[in-house]
Amino acid sequence: MKKTLTAVALLLAIFRSKPSPFCLLDEVDAALDEANIARFTGVLRDFLDLSQFIIITHSKKTMACADVLYGITMQESGISKRVAVRFEDWPDETNGQANGVGTAPEQFAGR
């Protein structure tokens, strides 16, 4: 976990001094516990005005901080389907109105 946090801190320090238009992060949160995932996603939000982040993850907490989710599902054997969810279009469960946050649909849960 310490190595992961150190590597992310180094990467984001570089981004602070010389931002890139986007950054691809593959499973960087896999070694983190829930508290550190919350810290990680909070720091990423601070960098959204500098860069866009493409994050490959299985963590529900990391997915919950995204603006858009893309996933691959296989509802029928051998047939893959791409699924996209924009959270600004996701209806609020309490009043049915669209809002800026939401939860992942059932097809993403547990995959």
Buried (B, 14 or more C-beta within 10 A) or exposed (E): EEEBBEEBEEEBEEBEEEEEEEBEBEEBBEEBEEEBBBEBBEEBEEBEEBBEBEBEBEBBBBBBBBEEBEBEBEEEEEEEEEEEBEBEEBEEEEEEEEBEEBBBEEEBEEE
